Amino acid sequence: MSDRVIVIVGFLVVLVIALGMVVVTHVHRDLVAPLGETIAYLTGNRVARIVAVLVWAWVGWHFLVR
């Protein structure tokens, strides 16, 4: 397999997982919290906010800088 095929398969796997989560959230609304509530919960304390900023900076530095 070439690198291109591996990347395409990886993106397809992520897409299938995302679509599966959409279906689960529509079928079982009580099992999955809305995105806004999830973000509010994750950034509810100082340490989580700092970790979120550091992760975002790492992603930006490694994948978005060109």
N, C-alpha and C positions, 0 to 999 in steps of 0.2 A: 504494500500500500504506500502511496506517496503521501507527503505531508499535506497536500491539498485535500486529498480524500479524508484524511484523519480530521482535519479542521471542519470540513463540511459535515461529516458524521457527528462530530462534537456539537456543532450548532443545531443539527437536527434533533439530537438527544435533548438539548436544552429546550428547544421549541416544544417537543412532545411533553416534557415535564411541565412546562408552563401551561400548555393547553390542558393537561390533566388537572393541574391545580385550579384552573378556571372552572372546569366541570365539577370538581369536588366542592368548590365554594358555592356554586349555584345549587347543587343538590343538598349539601349539608351546611347551611349558613351558620349554624351554631358551632361548628368544629374549627373554622378558620377565622381569625380576627381580620378585620379590614386593615388595609395597608396603613392608614393614618394612625390607628390604635397601636399597631405593631411598632411603628417608628416612634410614637410617643412613649411607649413602654421601654424600648431599647435606649432611648436618649433621656431617660428619666433621671439618671444620675450622672455625675461629673465624669467618672471613669469611662462609662460607656460612650459619652460624647467625645472624649479624647481619643479613644480607640477608633471610633467611627471616622474622625478626621484623619488619623494616621493611616487607616486602611484606604481611605479615599485618596490621600496623597500618594500612597504607594501604588495604587492602581493607576493614577494619573501619570506618575513618573515612569512606570514600566510599560504602559500600554497606550497612553494617549499622547505622549511627547513624540513629535516627529520634526 
